[in-house]
Amino acid sequence: MKKIYLSKAKNQIARHNTIRDINRQIVLNYVRVRSPISRAEIARETSLQRSTVSAIVDDLQSLGYIEEIGTGDSTGGRKPTLLQLKTGTPVAIGVDITPRETTIVLADLGGNLLQKETLPTSPDLEYMNEQILTRVKALADANEGHDLEVGISIPGIADQITNTVLYVPYFQWVNWDIGHQITRATSLPVTIDNDANAVALAELWFGAEEVKRTRNFIMVMISEGIGTGIVIDGEVYRGENGAAGEFGHMYVGENAPVVCSCGRQDCWEAHASEKAVIRRYLTNGNDSRSGMFDMDHLLRLAENGEERATSILKETANYLGIGISNLIIGFSPQAVVVSGRIVKAWDLIKDDIQAFGRRSIRQELSGTQILPSALGDTPTILGSISLVLARKFASAS
Ligand SMILES: [Zn+2]
């Protein structure tokens, strides 16, 4: 049950979807989840009229969203034509900005990357603005005529109403109106969101089956920092000003191995991010290696059985477990999904993470699964295109 706020209700009426739009989303989702599927099956399962389904399918075919793939078995009459999502048609331009590099991709409705280019992220905002604008415009021009939209994932806070990047702490960027600039240059709609929110959306639409089935989960992204994306009832919870989910800065304990990006040394991020893992490894070791020594290197050492790398990953897993158990106590989600390169060592760390999860919650509430992400090494790239794809698949009502 949701409370109706009159001010919000007015907005909803002004931009409410027509029944046809809602039915279109339902048909598109049937094709996405249940393909290969025929028009007759969709009509049967949705109780929509056959003619309505056929008209919507024609519409989706002309947009390049779905395609026919031969015929299925007949149940008496004519053999039904089967449908599936069309791959290879560009529908999304994703811009994934991370502290290290910025990736610009072109993707189809299935989340497959059709084109990809990467540049190092510079702290110089004017330069980055020009680079992104030029590259997105070139992709838009080269793919004119397609139903394209742009999604931008940023390591900071974005205002989705004004389509502005409010704050990127890593580079001290403030009030960057990249969304407006792209729309002005290309006429394409743009969605901007925090990287952890974008990855949570990617988990919801493209993650492992057991994650996609849950309506309430928290995604914990371990990278340079720690970001969390909260999904409640199949929707990302953004909070006031889109600033929810900053659990990376919750208090975990004094004397963390590194200073947090916020300047304190007691945050979860300072105990359990990749920066913390690497610092633990290099402490009392050869500090001259710092800079060259990264998470991939440490994961390889652990994989080859190096004792120090192994024990540091397990120690870090304890801190991950402390934070995750706090999230479970507060939200009682169906699942917590851990994302980032550390997931490669899942077999090594899962028991330590789960031990804390179990220790800290009341027995009768211990139903939360803690799962590794299935999105791979670069979840934020998939996050950036999910900002577009979720809009195409989700009901806006
Ligand atoms: Zn902090």
Residues whose N, C-alpha, C, O or C-beta is under 5 A from the ligand:
A	BS01	ZN	G248 H249 C260 S261 C262 C267
